[in-house]
């Protein structure tokens, strides 16, 4: 069952994830982005959350953290085919 969030709540969750990302709390950012995507996958905020995960994956790749990058790339690929 999909939970319903108001637009304001979705934006607040997305903003929280971006704040985690900006403050280098990457693990918390990833969890928050994924949670938003799972709860409201068709929302505009979920699209932005996917972009956030892609940014993090690219950052991991640039830093040489290939396993972490591949895990996120696979997750993004999997959710794009749902």
N, C-alpha and C positions, 0 to 999 in steps of 0.2 A: 504494500500500500504506500503510495507516494504521499509524503507530508506536504502540506500546503504552507508556504511562507508568503507573507505580504511582500510587495516590492521593497518596502523600507527594510524589512528584515533581511531579505536577500542581499540588498546593497550593503547593509551593515556587516553581514558575514563576509562578503567579498572584500570590503574595506579592511576587515580584521586580517584576512589572509594576506592582503597586499602589505599591511603593516608588518606582519610577521616576516614576509619576504624582504622588505626594505631593511628590517632590523637584523637580518641574517639568521633569523630563527626558522630555518628552511624546513626542518621536520614539522614544525607546527603549521607552517604555510601549506605544505603538501597535504597534511591531514585535513585542514580546513577547506582547501580547494576541492579535494576529493569528496568530502562530506557534502558540500554544496552541489557538486555534480550529481552525486547519487540521489540526493533528495529532490532536486528540481532540474532534471537533465535537459529539459527543453527550454529553460529560461535563458534570457540574454546574459544573466549573471553566470550561468554555467558555461556559456561560450567564453566569457572572460576568464573564468576559472581554468578552462582548458588551455587558454593562452598563457596563463600564469604557470601552469605545469610545464608547458613547452619551454618557457623562458628558463625555468629551473633546470630542466633536462639539458638545455643548451649550455647553461652555466656549468653544470656537472661535466659535460663533455669537454668544454674549454679548459676546465681545471684538471682534466685527466681522470676524473672519477667515472670511468666508463661503465662499470656495473650499475651504479646509481642512475646514470643517464639512460642506459638500456632498459632498466626496470620502468622508468617513467615513460620512455618512448613506447614501450609495449602497452602500458596502461592506457596511454592516449590512443594508440591504435585500436585497442580493444573497445574502448568506449565509442570511438567513431563508427564502429560497425554494429552498434546495438540498435 
